[in-house]
């Protein structure tokens, strides 16, 4: 296992091929699961601060849930975040929206794309299917292998694109260019040694 800047890196992040295939999965990761999207404390604060800007992009069901539960809730997952997004009927994220093809989208991201907020979406969503877990004094970047992402793995295999390269922009956004360069150099060295 690789260690970069106090993060343990799951080898599957460097060896799994992956490209999100929303035509096939319809954005199921925003609907299925055992909890809302994990939120860092500053992200919970941002949701509280920016909710009035995000609200116009949400469904009526999502607005009702957020009005009842708040813009975020406590999290009891194994991840490093103490908060999470609330859920609609214990399934879909309250911030979910849908396009004309029935593919789920993120209302937070739509607000960002419209230029009304300056952050794209929670780190846990931006990095998915990479999850961050506590491992003692370290945090671990873990590949969350899930059957709903089988089409993404098939497309990634077809295009020969490793997961860490597919998520290059989010990895740089959240951990910095140096982090990504170290990860990329490690993979290239490992591949060269295996030839």
N, C-alpha and C positions, 0 to 999 in steps of 0.2 A: 504494500500500500504506500502511495506517495504522500509526502507531507509538504505542503506549501503554506507558509504564513499561518501556522496553527490550524490548518484545515487538512484532515485526512481525506484522500481522494479515492473513492471506489474505482478499481480498475475497469469495471464495466462501463464507466463514463468514457473511457478512452477506446474501448474495443467494440461497444455496441453501435450499430449503424441506426440512424434515426432521422427522420424528417416528418414533422407533423403532417398528417393527411386529414385535414378537416372535412373534406368531401366524404370520407369514409366513416370517421368517428363522430362527426357532427359536434365536436367540442365536448365530448362526454366527461372529460375531466372536471368540467365546471358543474356537472350535475351529479355524478356518482362519487362515492367515497364515504368515509366515516366521520367527516367533520368539515367545517368551513376552511377557507384558505388561511394558513398560518400568517400572522401579522407580527412584525416587529413593533416595538413600542412606538417608535417615531411614525410608523405607518398607521397605527391606530390613531395617533394624534392628527396625522394628515387627513384621514377619513373624517374625523370629527370636524376638523377645520374646513374641509372642502366639500362636505356632504351637500350643501346647498347648490354647489356647482355641478356635482355629479348626478343629483336627483333627477334632472330632466331627461337623462339618458336611460333611466331604469324602468322596469315593468311596474305595473300597479301592485302586483303581488310582492315584488321586492321592496317597494316603498312601504307597504303595510308592515312587512316583517321588521324592517329597520325602525319604523316608528314605534313598534311594540318592544323590540329588543335592544335597540341602539345601533349605532353604526359599526360597532364591533362587540364581541363577547369574549369572556375568558376562554382560554384553550386548555384542554387536558391531554393533548397529543404528546407523543414522544419527541416532537420536534423542539427546536430551540426557542420558538416563539411563544409568548405568554398569552397572545390574543388570536382571535380568528374572526372571519366574516360570519355573520348569521346565515342561516339556511331557510329556504322556503320549504315547508313541510318535511324538514329533516333530509332534504335531498339537494336541490340546486342552490348554488350561492345566491344570496340576495342581490348581488350586484350583476347578475347575469342579464344579458339581453339576447335577442335573436335576430339574425338577418333574414332576408326574404326567402332564403333556401332552408330555413329552420336550423341553421348552424348557430350554436351558442357563441356569444361574444362577451366581452367584459365591458360593462358600463363605465368603469373607471378608465379603461384604455380608450374608450370612445370619447370621454371627456378630455383626455389628454390629446387625442388626435384632433379634436375640435379647437384645441388651444386654450381651454379654460382652466386646466390645471397643469402644473409643471412636472408631474411624475407619471410614469407610464402605467404601472399597476403594482401590486404587492410583489416583493422579491420572490416569494414562494411560487407564484403563478408565472412570473417572468422566466424563472429558471426551470420550470417543470419540463421533463420528468426527473430533474435532479431535485432531491430533497436534502435538507440540512438537519442533521440529528446531533444531539449532544453525545459525546463520547469522553466522559471524564473531563479533563481540562481542555480537550480538543472539541472541535466541531467536525463532523464528517459530511462530505458531499457524497450522497448515496443515490445510485440509480434506482428509481422506483419502477420496477418492472410490473406491468399491469396489462391484463388481456385486452383492455380497450385500446391500447397503443400498438397492438399487433400490426395494423395497417401502416403505422409510422415506421415500425422496424422493417417491414417489407419494402417500403419506399426508400428508406435509408440504405438498405442493402442493395437495392437496384442501382441507386446513385453512388454507392460506396462512400457515404458521408458519415463519419463518426459523430456521435452525440455531442461531444465537446465542441466540435467545429460547427455543428448546427446551432449550438447555443453560444457561439463566440461573442456576439454583441451583449447578451445579458450577463455573461460571465465577466466581461470587461466592465460593464456598467456597475456591477455590484462588488467586484473584487479588484479591479484595476488591470491595466494593460500588462504590467509586470507579472501578475499572477497568471494571466493567460499565456504569456510568452514562456514562462517556466513550464507550464503544463504541456504546451505544444512541443517545446524542446525535449521534454521527457519522452513524449510519445514518439517523436522522430528518432531519438536515440535508441529507444527500445525496438522500434521497427528495423532500424539499421543493424542492430545486434542480432536480430533473429534471422537475418538473411544469410 
